[in-house]
């Protein structure tokens, strides 16, 4: 399968601005310092950050693995992360503040994930109306994360102890196939891409990923790579699982309606049941237990959960908006 | 004999660890295929005997009533 072996690494993305252009050139030439770290757009920032993070996952085809720890690139990453984190906190302030009085960690997570931004639902649209091309657009955006499904949250494992560590390991064991390589969730998604007629190689669609999709992925890496953001990583995981079962049911129905191969519906179908379990483990056995053991992590957990909700909504909105723009551009039928 | 551990989730499903078969109210046997399974107790699931998260909607409907 193309998702492993020779295509296990991403190709380097195409630049989308001054900073990403310089960064990608530097990585190609194995240069480890940049002349400046000023992105000229949100897209430029998010793509640059995504590229720097990817050095910590699988790296890039034909690129020296040693660049992962090049001090100049780490310094650039730190600068971009600081900017991104400040904005994430601003974006999530309202949601974390208005849920601060919840009686328990689980209640607060439920309140955060119940937040409705009033936008039309992507899941309902894909279930009932989307064209095959639009559904494929959705899979391309999601491929950035699902081909490395659970990897960003796995960074938390060595930083946890006791019950939360056992609970995360239990959840990850299921995500990582429960002993069967064929059940690896990232492999299930690769098969879904293939069944939808798409390229299932790792990183194949990074050039199509919106700034919002890149931000979704970058937040998970930011939380995962910084031990001080352990609470945010686990709060993100809880919110992700708690908001997954219902949309996945609709995604599966949309795939069936459009007549894609079974592997597309099967991927989402698997997540209806799996995530109904995972949400309980992530909210109770990980997040709530973590707060009981280390009360200082409570705000971090709320921050991560709110970031998940806000960023996922933005990525969904970007996709819906791109389709609306296509519709507007079409000549009206007479 | 292996141990089956059952955790009760308030307003949610039962979480079973170590179970191999769940028998539903009609006597049908359902094989457990993952390390932990959530068994529906609210009765609203569309995937009996497994939880599909519908209890959350049922709880909202009750609190709105």
Interface residues (C-beta under 8 A of the other chain):
Chain A: X110 X170 X173 X174 X178 X245 X246 X249 X272 X273 X274 X275 X276 X277 X279 X280 X281 X284
Chain B: X9 X12 X13 X15 X34 X35 X36 X37 X38 X46 X47 X50 X51 X52 X53 X56
